[in-house]
Amino acid sequence: MKLWGGRFAKKTDKLVEDFHSSISFDQRLYKQDIMGSVAHAAMLGKQGIISQEEADVLVAGLKTILQDIEAGQVHFEVDAEDIHMNVEKILTERVGEVGKKLHTARSRNDQIALDVRMYLKEEIKEITGLLLHLQEVLLDLADQHVHTVMPGYTHLQKAQPITLAHHLMAYFQMFSRDMDRLHDCYRRTDVMPLGSGALAGTTFQIDREFVKEQLGFAAITANSLDGVSDRDFAVEFCAAGALIMMHLSRFSEEVILWSSHEFRFITLDDGFSTGSSIMPQKKNPDVAELVRGKTGRVYGDLMGLLTALKGLPLAYNKDMQEDKEALFDAIDTVKKCLLVFAPMIETMKVNEKIMRQGVTGGFINATDAADYLAARNVPFRQAHEIVGRLVLYCEQAGKSLEELSMEELKDFSPLFGEDVYEKISPEKCVEARNVPGGPAPAAVKAAISKGRLYVHAFKER
């Protein structure tokens, strides 16, 4: 008989059993569900709602079930619907009638809200650790390539010279914002809903603060309706996860381009590449491509969860069962991608000479030539026009800016002097941009130092 079956005169249809059951996916919440029940049972005993002896029996029974589940000795049943009722059913079979007292002063509504929050808190900590590791990989790699000059792009056209370290630190900053978003999400997830009941709390004199302390929450929910009916913290995680994936996807796209024969800026390690079943020469960046592809899954998880919640009246509705699969998939996908992405970056070989060769051509130093004139009191717009005509002349003559003679340069402006050749060399172009946030080696070294302080501070939180 169902634990809620007293009202019903007919068994649930087998089709409905399968459709209604969530144990196939919410069983991963077993640990959180049992630990939440342990704290709840202890509180019931402390408050005299049940006897202390009964509370002790419940706690001991629950802990034994947890051990047995982790030892693979428990089989969950579909007709028990979900993880909560499976655990309660097993407990009652083991400890007898007292097991039926566990659910006093609570509902599955506040129970599942508790479980999901506890689970998400743990997963946020794990994902934060993975992101921190990726950031450390980026810092170490940037440290090695402070002087590795490469072309920077806009519109995928060569734009200005930068360094590989500067490029990597751009992603470090993106992942830092992702870290901050996860930290904020954790703070809003770290609120305990147990005690909200089905929607209106309970008539029993429970001690929510005690349960909060037992389970390590920072606060309790302030409204019972809100406590059971919102999943904005789950939406917030999926949004943060989508942004992490977006940043990983952009980075993946560059890894894919850089590893191509056309670029050859990097060579991926054999352990993080795959081959072709027909073309023996192929070395494919499948890891980066899969990360790029899996990004869409997390976007879908976010939109699915938002859509499931958007029209729900207060309080709980069965639609909210759909929150878990989307949340779990987002968590799993982000973790898998971070786990494989960091070692892919860590093991790739940087082809410094080819990166440096990439700086030649494309008039990547044109802005510096314009800056040279602007520094000599030529209005920048006029300097821009002069250098633009110089570039056109070079294209027609098949030359680069640095290949022009002084006589050719002076035909366009008498202010050009011999020092212009040094000023427009790629290395000098980079070194001259020694402003906070710029690509000059000194500026990037300062950014790396700040980055290490950021990572250390986050680890200390």
Protein Blocks (a to p, Z undefined) as FASTA:
>chain_A
ZZklmmpcbdcdfklmmmmpcklmmmmmmmmmmmmmmmmmmmmmmnomacfklmmmmmmm
mmmmmmmmmnopaccdfklopamlmmmmmmmmmnommlmmmmgoiafklmmmmmmmmmmm
mmmmmmmmmmmmmmmmmmmmmmmmmmlccdddehhiafbdcdfklmmmmmmmmmmmmmmm
mmmmmmmmmpcfehnlmmnopabdcdfklmmmmnopabdcfbfklmmmpcklmmmmmmmm
mmmmmmmmmmmmmmmmmmpmklomaccdfklcccdfklmkbccffklmmmmmmmmmmmmm
mmmmmmmmmmcccfbdfklmmmmmmmmmmmmmmmmmmmmmmmmmmmpccdfklmmmmmgg
hilmmmmmmmmmmmnopafklmmmmmmmmmmmmmmnopafklpcfklmmmmomkbcfklm
mmmgmklmmmmmmcghiabfklmmmmmmmmmmmmmmmmmZZ
